[in-house]
Amino acid sequence: MRRLPKDELYHLYVHEFYTYQDLAKHFRCSTETIRLNMELYNIPRLKKGNQLARKMKLNESELRQLLNDLYWKDKMTIIEIAEFLETNQFTIWSNLKRLGIKRRHARKR
């Protein structure tokens, strides 16, 4: 296994929000090499589902408030929110569900 620089690996993962795939591309190695180095250096795996919050540098309650305001107060669609936050629709839907933000009823055409 190729040893990667611990400080850089930690910084990119925890502070710059790189995924394992991003790290593998950055270090020009496999995701398995990333996983093994993370274990070697005891870098804790970050929870799935809060990548959007980490990317935006928000805590869970701030993300909940932001998504709630965009969805309910500003009446933005999931597509509009995804474009605004530079992510995809699935990420928005899964975060709405995870954060307990109720879905609007579909409009009749």
Beta strands, then each sheet from edge to edge (+ up, - down):
end
